[in-house]
């Protein structure tokens, strides 16, 4: 069910996105990082390329996964054909109608990007740098001719520092479930839901038109189980943006909520609060000594663990 590309063809879009990313945190960028960080870490452990560099390049080159190449061809790094024997897609770039590689999944794009760098003679010197030297890697990529934009290295460094991507360069393991999600193909012509992890559970956000059945088909879990995990009827309509948990929820919120309370806001219910923290609804009532018929009020304080 889970960052990265080199699309000169889409620089107008990408660079406008990065301009805001240099100084302002961007939720779309963060979502991309959450989705692909484990894939980038896996690539780092396998190929010795800093995860921060892979993520930053993916963000920059794919416009956080929103470029045509990323959406239509799973090509997150804008790699052109150059001897490629697989599927292709054509886009205007330095010249009209240029050939780009097309992949079955985001994972294939990440893997091919790593192989592209590791097998390229011009990038060989980069592999002598420390895995934590993201600045050296960024400047080395630019010096080796990876991109023509004179600010390319600075843009990578800006992204890495703004989103603290350098923390992933210290990783010694990764979440295999999140990483495996990047290996899946598109479902019914649509990109897979980004998957996250919280409170020892995995989740996605529902899209317009989603049902428990359609989510179950994508994830490979019985839709009846998913409905049960979310304490819902299997035929319930899903609202766009609501969180859908993919395993049975915990009885309590994470440890950091030990001495913290949730103060009820307008429009919230016990159910939406339980969903927000990945807590079973029955447990939320029980730890607060409330009966299921209790009518919550704005400003009420709830224990979460």
C-alpha positions in Angstrom: 0.0 0.0 0.0 3.6 4.1 0.0 8.8 9.3 -2.7 10.6 10.7 -6.3 11.5 12.0 -9.8 13.4 14.0 -12.3 11.0 15.8 -14.6 12.6 18.6 -16.5 9.4 18.6 -18.6 7.4 19.7 -15.7 9.8 22.2 -14.2 7.3 25.1 -14.3 4.9 23.2 -12.1 7.5 21.6 -9.9 9.5 24.7 -9.3 6.5 26.7 -8.4 5.6 24.0 -5.8 9.1 24.0 -4.4 9.2 27.7 -4.2 6.6 27.5 -1.5 8.2 24.4 0.0 11.5 26.3 0.6 9.9 28.6 3.2 6.5 27.2 4.1 5.5 23.7 5.2 3.2 22.1 2.6 0.7 19.4 3.6 0.9 17.8 0.1 4.7 17.4 0.4 4.3 15.9 3.9 1.7 13.4 2.6 4.1 12.4 -0.1 6.9 11.9 2.5 4.7 9.9 4.7 3.7 7.7 1.8 7.2 7.0 0.4 9.7 7.4 3.2 9.8 3.6 3.9 10.5 2.9 0.3 13.3 5.5 0.3 14.8 4.0 3.4 14.6 0.5 1.9 16.4 1.8 -1.2 19.0 3.5 1.0 19.8 0.2 2.9 20.0 -1.6 -0.4 21.8 0.9 -2.7 23.6 3.3 -0.2 21.8 6.4 -1.5 20.6 8.7 1.3 16.9 8.4 1.8 16.7 12.2 2.2 18.1 12.6 -1.3 15.7 10.1 -2.8 12.7 11.7 -1.1 13.8 15.3 -2.0 14.4 14.4 -5.6 11.0 12.6 -5.8 9.2 15.6 -4.3 11.0 18.0 -6.7 10.8 16.0 -9.9 7.2 14.7 -9.5 5.6 17.7 -7.9 4.9 15.6 -4.8 3.5 12.8 -7.0 1.1 15.1 -8.9 3.0 15.3 -12.3 1.6 13.6 -15.4 4.5 11.2 -15.4 4.0 10.2 -11.8 0.2 9.8 -12.2 0.1 8.1 -15.6 3.3 6.2 -15.7 4.4 5.8 -12.0 7.6 7.6 -13.1 8.6 9.7 -10.1 12.0 10.7 -11.3 11.5 11.6 -14.9 13.9 9.0 -16.2 13.9 8.9 -20.0 14.0 5.7 -22.1 17.7 5.5 -23.1 17.9 1.7 -23.8 14.7 1.0 -21.9 12.8 -2.1 -23.2 9.7 -1.8 -21.0 6.5 0.3 -21.4 6.9 3.9 -22.4 5.1 7.3 -22.3 5.8 10.3 -24.5 5.9 13.9 -23.2 7.4 17.2 -24.4 10.6 18.0 -22.5 13.9 19.3 -23.8 12.5 18.4 -27.2 9.0 17.5 -28.4 7.5 14.1 -27.7 10.4 12.6 -25.8 10.3 9.0 -24.5 10.0 8.3 -20.8 10.0 5.1 -18.9 6.7 3.8 -17.6 6.5 1.6 -14.5 3.9 -0.8 -13.1 4.3 0.7 -9.6 5.9 3.5 -7.7 8.3 1.0 -6.2 9.6 0.1 -9.7 10.3 3.8 -10.3 12.3 4.0 -7.0 14.2 0.9 -7.7 15.1 2.0 -11.3 16.1 5.4 -10.0 18.5 3.8 -7.5 19.9 1.5 -10.2 20.3 4.5 -12.6 22.5 6.3 -10.1 24.4 3.2 -8.9 25.3 2.1 -12.5 26.1 5.6 -13.9 29.8 6.3 -14.2 29.3 10.0 -13.6 27.7 9.4 -10.2 30.3 6.9 -9.0 32.1 9.4 -6.8 29.0 10.1 -4.8 29.0 6.6 -3.3 32.2 7.5 -1.5 30.4 10.1 0.6 28.9 9.4 4.0 25.3 8.4 3.9 24.5 11.4 6.1 26.2 13.9 3.8 23.1 15.0 2.0 24.6 18.4 1.0 27.5 16.6 -0.6 25.1 14.3 -2.5 22.9 17.3 -3.6 25.9 19.3 -4.9 27.5 16.2 -6.4 24.3 15.4 -8.4 24.3 18.9 -9.8 28.0 18.8 -10.6 27.6 15.5 -12.4 25.0 16.9 -14.7 21.9 15.3 -13.2 19.9 18.5 -13.7 20.5 21.7 -15.7 18.9 24.1 -13.3 21.7 26.0 -11.5 19.7 26.0 -8.2 19.0 22.3 -8.3 21.3 21.4 -5.4 20.0 24.3 -3.3 16.4 23.2 -3.9 17.1 19.6 -2.7 18.9 20.9 0.4 16.0 23.3 1.1 13.5 20.5 1.0 15.6 18.2 3.1 16.0 20.8 5.8 12.4 22.0 5.8 11.0 18.6 6.2 13.9 17.2 8.3 14.4 14.4 5.8 18.0 13.9 7.1 16.5 12.0 10.0 15.7 9.1 7.7 19.4 8.8 6.7 19.9 7.4 10.2 17.3 4.6 9.8 18.4 1.0 10.1 15.0 -0.5 9.3 11.7 0.4 7.7 8.0 -0.6 7.8 7.6 -3.5 5.4 3.9 -3.1 5.1 4.1 0.6 4.1 7.0 -0.2 1.7 5.1 -3.1 0.1 2.2 -0.7 -0.6 4.4 1.1 -3.2 4.8 -2.2 -5.1 1.1 -2.5 -5.8 -0.3 -1.4 -9.1 -3.1 1.1 -9.7 -6.6 0.0 -8.8 -9.2 0.4 -11.5 -7.1 3.0 -13.2 -6.8 5.1 -10.0 -3.6 5.6 -7.9 -3.6 3.7 -4.6 -4.6 5.4 -1.4 -1.6 6.8 0.5 -1.3 4.6 3.6 -0.2 5.9 7.0 0.6 4.4 10.4 -0.6 5.6 13.8 -1.2 4.0 17.2 0.1 0.7 16.0 -2.3 0.6 13.1 -2.5 1.4 9.4 -5.0 3.8 7.9 -6.0 5.5 4.7 -8.4 8.5 4.1 -11.5 7.7 2.1 -12.0 9.3 -1.3 -15.2 10.4 -2.9 -17.1 7.3 -4.0 -15.1 4.9 -1.8 -16.9 2.0 -0.2 -15.7 -0.6 2.3 -15.8 -3.1 -0.6 -13.7 -1.0 -3.0 -11.1 -0.3 -0.2 -11.0 -4.0 0.7 -10.3 -4.9 -3.0 -7.4 -2.5 -3.1 -5.9 -3.4 0.2 -6.5 -7.1 0.0 -8.5 -7.4 3.2 -12.1 -8.5 3.5 -14.4 -5.5 3.3 -16.5 -7.0 6.1 -13.4 -7.0 8.4 -12.5 -3.4 7.5 -16.1 -2.3 8.3 -15.8 -4.2 11.6 -12.5 -2.6 12.5 -14.1 0.8 12.0 -17.2 -0.2 14.0 -19.5 0.4 11.0 -22.0 -1.5 8.9 -20.4 -2.9 5.8 -22.8 -1.1 3.6 -22.4 2.3 5.2 -21.6 5.2 2.9 -18.2 6.7 3.5 -17.5 10.4 3.6 -14.6 11.9 1.6 -11.6 12.5 4.0 -12.7 10.2 6.8 -10.1 8.0 8.3 -10.4 4.2 7.7 -8.4 1.9 9.9 -7.1 -1.3 8.4 -6.6 -3.4 11.6 -8.5 -3.6 14.8 -8.1 -0.4 16.8 -6.3 -0.1 20.1 -8.0 0.4 23.5 -6.0 3.6 24.2 -4.3 6.4 22.4 -0.5 6.4 22.1 1.6 6.9 25.2 2.2 10.6 24.6 -1.5 11.1 25.5 -1.1 9.7 29.0 -1.6 13.0 30.8 -3.4 14.9 28.0 -7.1 15.4 27.5 -9.2 15.9 24.3 -11.5 18.9 24.6 -14.6 18.3 22.4 -15.1 20.7 19.5 -18.2 21.7 17.6 -19.2 18.9 15.2 -17.4 16.1 17.0 -18.9 12.9 18.3 -17.5 10.1 20.5 -17.2 8.1 17.3 -15.2 10.7 15.3 -12.9 11.2 18.3 -12.4 7.4 18.6 -11.6 7.3 14.9 -9.2 10.2 15.1 -7.0 8.5 17.7 -7.5 5.0 16.5 -9.3 3.9 19.7 -12.2 1.5 20.0 -15.4 3.4 20.7 -16.3 1.1 23.6 -13.0 1.7 25.2 -13.3 5.5 24.9 -16.6 5.4 26.8 -15.2 3.0 29.4 -12.1 4.9 30.2 -14.2 8.0 30.7 -16.8 6.2 32.8 -19.6 7.2 30.3 -22.6 5.2 29.1 -23.2 4.9 25.3 -26.3 7.2 25.6 -24.2 10.0 27.0 -24.7 13.3 25.0 -21.3 15.0 24.7 -21.0 18.8 24.8 -18.5 21.2 23.3 -15.8 21.8 25.9 -16.1 18.4 27.6 -12.7 16.8 28.4 -12.0 13.2 27.5 -9.2 10.9 28.7 -7.6 9.1 25.8 -5.6 6.5 27.7 
